Structures are given as structure tokens and as C-alpha cells.
Amino acid sequence: MTDPAIRILYIDDDAAMARLVQRKLERRGYAVEWAKDGRVGLERLERGGIAVVGLDHEMPGETGLDILPALLARENAPPVIYVTGAGDTRVAVAALKAGADDYVPKEAGEGFFDLLAAAIEQALEKAHLRREREQAEREVRAARDRAELLLREVNHRVANSLALVAAFVRMQRSGLSDSMARTALDETQVRITAIAGIHRSLYTSDDVRSVRFDSYLETLLAEMHTAMASRRPDSFVVVADEVSVPTDKAVSLAVIVTELVTNACKYAYPDGQAGSIRVRAMAAEGQLSVSVEDDGVGFSGDDAPKGTGLGTRIVQAMAASLGALLHHDRQHAGTRVTLTMPLQPL
């Protein structure tokens, strides 16, 4: 037996047909109410409780197509079954395009009532599935919003923790007299700052899945210019396309740029020579190209590393993790190192 709470509103100016529809559908367990025209039907809908509307096409002074938009404009509007004249497919198509769930041709005999009942059952099932889908989508959106909020908070705390570690390193450095130890701690502090910058950009961003790498580079180079005041070149220059990079890849890229810029600061311009360090990031044809260059004494990539070689090993390891290619431009007067990697769409 159909749940008696399921109420059908049938809108038709033909009182005799409406009584037949009531009798036939009530035998199937539905509760059926009748409205003689569109105005009465809309007034009844305002009171709520209607699961499906049956709407006749031919009515004095108006057609069902005139009424249909007002029926569907209501919030949580019930599905509409459009009742057309026999064989009038043009009207049926117009009703479906206007938003009706289904149509039934009005014919003499029991066939019409069987088709109407079947259309109502199908419309109820579709409405039930639609409500379930909408509820699931709301739950997914709510879960995603909670996850993103949590992730922003995590990134905020990670950035604060890394800033605290950097401060400890700075304090440790101030108590050392050995120049090599002080230099090593300087480089460690710069690495920590680079990674902290990624997390800082994430908790202030609307999208925690990616990092605007061009904006990040500008911030990173400004911080490095301040941090390396004792041995920096005259200027750092950033030229970058507007490009977003997945978060996990942005961390590795940040470390690579930090190491290359640090090496340039240490070795490109000895004995107080003037010069600049330039960082470029270009996106084209599904590839991201990031280069660090200077006009200093030069390094081919085949030369023995200066210092401990730790920076070179870090760059190579990070590039391998990205599946990227490293290229040392031997034709460049100074040093130019370019990293090229696939840029997957977000």
C-alpha cells in the first residue's frame, strides 16, 4: 500500500476528469487534491505537503505552459507531470524543456491512469534520489570545508613552529665564534625559512592544494635578501609567470631555489664584486621551467663543489623527487642552472 502521506495535486479545469483522477489514484494509496486552475494550485502549494503535481495543458485563459514556470520557481518545488492532448508531442517537448519531470498523453480509458500512476512513481523515485544526492553533496562540501579549515590550522602551526626553530638557530649562531659553524647555521636558517614560507602561504590562501609560486618566489627572495645581508649581491630579481604548483612539489622547488641562490650568494661574486642574482619561473606547454642565474665567476656543473657540496646534493635529490631535469648552461657568462619539470593541471 502506498504511504497515505504522499499527496498529489492535480490541476485541471475539468472537474469530471479530476474526480476520476482522484478515484483512480486513491485506489493506489495516494491522497489526491484538486485545483481548478493555476492560481488555486499555486495557493495550495504554498501550504506545503505536496509530493507531485499533475498539470493539465488546456485550461481557459491559460495553458499549463503558462503556469509551469511559477510552479517550478518555488523553493523545493515538487516534480511536475505534464498532461497533454493525445499525440501532441510538440507541447510535451516544450513542457520537458521548461522543467517538467515527465508527460502523459490524456486518452480515454484505463491506459491514461496507468501511465499517470507510473509517471508519478517514477517522479517520486527521481525526487528521492535527487534529495539523497543533494544531501550527500552537502555532506561532502561540509567535510571538505572542515578538512581545509583543519589543514589551514595545521599549516599555521607548522609555520609558527618552523619560525621558532629558525629563531633558536639564530640564537645558537649568535653564541658561536667559529666562522664555518656560523655559516652553516646561516644556511640552515635559510632552509627552514624557505619551508616555513610555503606553509605561511598555505594558511593565508583560499586553496590549500596549491601554492602561487610566483608570489612565493618574491617573498622568499625578499627574505633571503634580508637574511644574507653580510654576503649578498647588490640585488635579487624575480621574473615569474602567474603559476600555481601542487603543495608537495612547491616544497621541493622552494628548497632547490634556496640552495641555488645561497650558492650564488657565497661564490658568484668574490672579493666584494657587484652583481645580481636572477630567478625566473616560466610555464609553457605543460612544463615549468625555473632558473637561477648570475653574472659571476661561473660554475659548469662539472667542477668540484666548493665547500662541503651539501647544497649540490640537496638540489640533485630534490630534483630527482620531482622527476625534473637539471641543466647547467655552459654558454652563460656566469652560472645559470635551469630545472624543468612537468606541470600537471590542478
N, C-alpha and C positions, 0 to 999 in steps of 0.2 A: 504494500500500500504506500502511495506517495505521501510524504510528510505534509500534513494539512497546513503547516506554516508557510508552504510555498504558495504565494499569491500571484495570480496572473491578472493583469489589467488589459482588457480588450476594448480598444477604441474603434467604434463603428457607429454610424448614424442609423443603421438598420437594426431596429430593436428585435425583430424576429430572429435574425441571424445571431445577434448577441445572445439571445436566450438559448439558442441551440448550442452555441459555443460553450456557454456556462454549463449546460446539462451534460454535454459530452465530456468536457474536461473534468468536471466534478466527479463523474463516474471513475475517472482515472486517479482521483485523490487530490486534485488541485482545488484551491479556493479561487474562484474567478469573480472579478468585479468588472462592471461595465461602465464605460464613459461614452456619452453620445457624440462628443466632438473633442477637438484638440484642447480647448480651454478647460473643459471639465477634466480631461485626462491629466493635464499639467497640474491642476489644483490637487488632484488625488495623489500624484507623485510627490508633491510637497510634503504630504503627511507621512511618507515613507512606508516601508514594508512590502513593496512590490518587487518581485524577483524577475519577472519577464513581462514585456509589453507586446501585445499583438496589435498592430496598427493597420487599419484598412486604408486603401488608396483613395477610393471615390467617396467624397463627402460633400455636402452642399457648401458652396462658397470657398472651399479649400480642398487640397489633396493631402494625403499622408506625407508627401514630399515637403509640403509647406510646414508641417508640424514636426517632422523628424529632427531637424536641427535643434529645436528648442528642447526636445526630449533628451537628446544626447548631450546638450550643453550643461546639464546638471552634474554636480559632483557625484561620483559613484553612480552614474546613470545605469539603470538595468539594461540588459540586452533587448533589442527590438526585433521582432519577427514581422516582416512586412507582408501584408496580404494584398495581392494584385488580382486583376482580372485574368481569366483563363487565357493563357497564351500570350500575355502582354510582357514579353521578355525585356523590352526596352525600358519599361517602368521598373522592372525588377533589378536590372543592371544599375539604373540610376539610384535606386534605394541602397543597393550594396555599396556603391561608390560613396554615398552620403553617410555610411556608417552602420547601416542595418546589419545584424548578425546573419540573417537568413531571410528567405522569402518563401511564401506558399501561394500557389495559384488558387483562387477561390473557384471551386467547382461544386456542382450538385453531387450529393451522395456522401457515403461514409469516407471515401478516399480523402476528402479535404480535411476532415477531423483527424484522421490517422496521420496525415502529413503534418498538420499543425502540432499535434502532440509530439511527434518525433522531432520537429524543429525546436520545440520548447525544451525537450530533454537534452538535445544537443547544445542549445544555448546555455542551459544551466550548467552542463559539464564544462563548457568552454569558460564560462564566468568563474566557476570554481577553480579551474586550472590557472586562469589569469590572476585570481586573488592569491593563490599559492605562490605563483611566480613573483608577483609584486612583493609579497611578504618576504620571500627568500632574498630578493634583490635588496630590500630594505635591511635585512639582517646582515647581508654581505657588506653593504655600504657602512653599516654601523660598526661591524667588526673591523673593516679596513680603516675606518676613521680612528677607532681605538688603537689599532696597531700602529698607525702613523703617529698618533699622539705619543704613544709609548716610545716609539723609535726616536722621535724628536727629543724626548726627555733623556733617553739613553745617550744620544749624541751630545746633548748639552752637558751631561755629567762627564762623559768621556773627554770632551774638550776642556772642561774645567780641571779634570784630573791631570790631563797632559800639561796644561798650563802650570799646574802645581809642581809637576815633575820638572818642567823646564826651569821653574824658579829655584828648585832645590839644586839643579845642576849649576845654575848661575851662582848660587851661594857657595857651592863647593869650589867652583872656579876661583872665586874671589879670595879663597884661603890658600891657593897654590902659588908657588913661586916658579915652578918648573914651566918653561915656555911651551914645551911639547905637550905636557899634560893640559895646560890651559887651552891650547889649540884644539886638542882632542875633545875637550868638554864643550868648546865653542861649536864644533861641528855636530856634536851630539845634541846640543840645544837647538840648533837649526833644524835637524831632522825631526825632533819632537814637535817643534813649532809648525813644520810643514804638515804633519799628520793632524795636529790639533786644528789647523785651519780647515781641513776637509770636514771635520765634524762640526766646526763652528758654522760653516756654510750650510750644512745639512739641517741643523736645528733652527736656522733662520729662513729656510726655504719652504716653499709650498709642496715640493716634490722631493721626498727623501730617497727616491730611487736613483737620482742622478745629481750631478754637480755641474753648474755652469762653469766650464773650465776656463773660459776667457776671463771671467770676473775673478775666479780664484787665482789665476796667474798674477793678475795685477796686485791683489792683496799680498800674495806670497812674496813677490819681488820687492814690494814696498817694505815688508817686514824684514826681509833679508838685507836690504839696503841699510836699514837701521841697525840690525844686529851685528853686521860685519863692518861697522864704521871704521875700525882700525886698519883694514886692509881691503877695502872695497875699491872698485874703479870709480871713475867720475860719474857714471850713470848706468842705470839698468833701463832697458827699453823693452816693452811688451807690445807685440803686434799679434792679435789673435782674432780669428773668426768667432762669431757667436755660436758656440757649440756646447752641447751637454754630453757628459760622459757618465756611464754607469758608475755608481759609487765605488764598487770594489776595484774597478780599473783606475778611477781617479786617484786612489791612494798610491798605487804603484807609480803612476805618472808623476805625482807630486814628489815622491822620493827621488825619481830619476832626475827631474828638473832641479831639485835641491842639490843633488850631488854634482851635477854638471856645472851649475852656477857656482857652487862652492869651490870646485876645482879651478874654474876660470878666475875666481877672486884670488886664489892662492898663487896661481902660476902664470897667468896670461901676461900680466904687466909687472915685471920685476923692477926693483930699484926705483919705485915711485913713478913709473911711466903712466901717462894719461891714456885713457881709453874707455870703452863702454862694453857692456855685455848685453846681447840682444836675444830675446826669447820669442820665438814665433810658433803659432799653432794654427794650422790650416786644415780645413775639412773639404774634401772633394772626392767624388766618385766612390763613396763608401769607405774612404781611408782618412785617417787622422795622421797628420804629419806634425811633429813637434821638434823644433831645432833650438839649440843653444849655440851661440857663436860669439867670437871676439876677434879683435884685430891684433892680438898679442904675438907672443913668440912662437906659437903653433905647437900642435901635437897631432901626429899622424894616426894614432891608434895602434901602431906597431911599436912605438917607443916604449921603453921600460917605464912603468908607472913611477911617478915621483911620489915620495912619501911612502906610506905603508901599502898603497894600492887598494885599500879598503873601499874607497869610493868607486873605483872601477869595477870591483867585484859586485858591489851592490847594484850598480847600473845594469850590469850584464844579467844578474839574477832577476831583477825586476822586469827587464825586457823579455826574458825567457818566459816569465809567468804571464805576460801579456800576449805572447805569440807575436812579438814585434821584431822588426829588423832594425839594427843599428848601423849607421853609415857614417864614417869619418871622411869628410871631404878633403882630399889631399890637394885640390886645386885652390882651396881658400887660403888667403894670406896668413890668417891666424889659425884658429881652431873652430871648426863647425861640426857638431855632432847632430845627426838627424835620426829620430825614431819614427818609424812608420808602422801603423797597426790598423787592423780592420775596425771600422766604426759601425757597430751594429745599431739599427734603429731601436729607439726606446719604445 
